[in-house]
């Protein structure tokens, strides 16, 4: 991974872990806990691809395994986020732009369900039966619900930061113009607004208005 990817990913993962441990874990919500670490990995994987997503997921999961008050075997969550990051990176848009909010929402729900099942499965292999006492069905439903509600506030911002860090400041202006904000598809898909087309439409209207005004001025001068 590039240096800028490592620095940005490390900063975002650390911030997500601090918020996860100090805020979200203390909300005492029924069922699962909103997984900010998972959403951060998903946002980075959708920009960096499957290899970058797997590396970021493994590092984020290992950090969560070692951070207090972790009560499970080290490497368990690292394995989960590594697999989820790899699979999420496989659906990375080739053009770098999301056309609608449907695809990322499906990815979030699938990742929430998959991570919960995989975490419980690995726990069963090492003798952790906590998921059975809480209820696996309740965990799956609440994990998908909480992550889906939190995703619009996390994933687009993470993707936008990752996409901006990918741009080379010494690159040509043409290539910089082609690098569109990958999070605009989520926002426009969720609101039904076409941000780029609206801006172009406003520019065309302004240009036509200036041309019409110039024509009227020339007509007055001729009279």
SULLIN-V527430 format. One record per run of one state. SS is the DSSP state (A for helix, B for strand, O for the rest). FROM is the first residue (numbers start at 1). TO is the last residue. If there is no record, write none. Layout:
# SULLIN-V527430
ss:SS from:FROM to:TO
ss:SS from:FROM to:TO
This chain:
# SULLIN-V527430
ss:O from:1 to:2
ss:A from:3 to:22
ss:O from:23 to:23
ss:A from:24 to:26
ss:O from:27 to:35
ss:A from:36 to:66
ss:O from:67 to:75
ss:A from:76 to:89
ss:O from:90 to:101
ss:A from:102 to:125
ss:O from:126 to:129
ss:A from:130 to:134
ss:O from:135 to:135
ss:A from:136 to:166
ss:O from:167 to:172
ss:A from:173 to:178
ss:O from:179 to:183
ss:A from:184 to:191
ss:O from:192 to:194
ss:A from:195 to:222
ss:O from:223 to:223
